[in-house]
């Protein structure tokens, strides 16, 4: 006689009179089902032992997981293995990749049935045809490779289908030309950002702060996370050790909130930047206007005392660009302009790399060596 245990597993009586519960826990290397058995003097006892085993798998974390859907497996893998090791911003980017670039296309596939061709066509080639960046495609590739490698290590599957997947070469993608301000535009930006109204008030609340960013090369998130305690005007330097990022509150929630990360983009990102005369004067003016004596305050803060968001600061810098009649937008241009300015000044690339907080000199070369020559020429002639 055969009985079902809550529609999971199969319970039968053997020749000895024992009740045997059988549970499939995946497949062996030949593709045949692997069965685990649990015996008991009664059907209830056999079922209880089987259910206890399943509970110990922790959310089905065992060979049975390979029989599940890609959507379930990816979410479980990211939560168990990646979330504890990644910064909130990195984990958020991983989940965005999984939820929007992988699950909608192969989420309903059985994990053990996913093939190299499935991934190549449905993920990699599709993303390239849709015009997504090399960086976005690489993130999807790395997420899937990490996922399947974990399953191979835990012997849930025998073969990693990512082994045969080909990631397109970076040379196949159009690289956007880096936009930087010319020497004249940098001077114009400083002039407009520091403008005063008739009553002597600053036209732009964050004007001096933006000048400071232009002449220190801070990343947007680094600037927004900057506190007065990080400034050392006596020794003409600023210490960078944290970063503001925008993260979601969970799966399916597209709304982002600001989060101060007590670390920066790379290990090299923790650094001290010497202040040139323009940067020192700008931050001194900013302090005279807005510093209240609390070193824990954010340098870029709202009237209510909270830090700005990327949207806020982008809006502020774009207002300055517009009034200065500069065809540019976004905070990143200030950083790129400072880097190009340092190149034009003849500073060695290894020092520029340290100031910018790049993890390697190669990144500095790759980013700025191809800057338009005419732009560099304009900067040099304006110095």
Secondary structure, DSSP 8 states (H G I E B T S, - for coil): -EEESTTSSEEEE-TTS-EEEEEEEEE-TTS-EEEEEEEESSHHHHHHHHHHHHHHTTTT-SGGGGGSBHHHHHHHHIIIIITTTS-HHHHHHHHHHIIIIIHHHHTTSBGGG--HHHHIIIIIIHHHHTT--HHHHHHHHHHHHHHHHHHHHTTS-S--GGGG-----GGGS---------HHHHHHHHHHHT-B-TTS-BSSTTHHHHHHHHTTT--HHHHHT-BGGGEETTTTEEEE--EEEEEESSTT---EEEEEESS-SSGGGSEEEE--HHHHHHHHHHHHHH--S-TTSBSSB-TTS-B--HHHHHHHHHHHHHHTT----STHHHHHHHHHHHHHTT--HHHHHHHHT-SSHHHHHHHHTTS-HHHHHHHHHH-
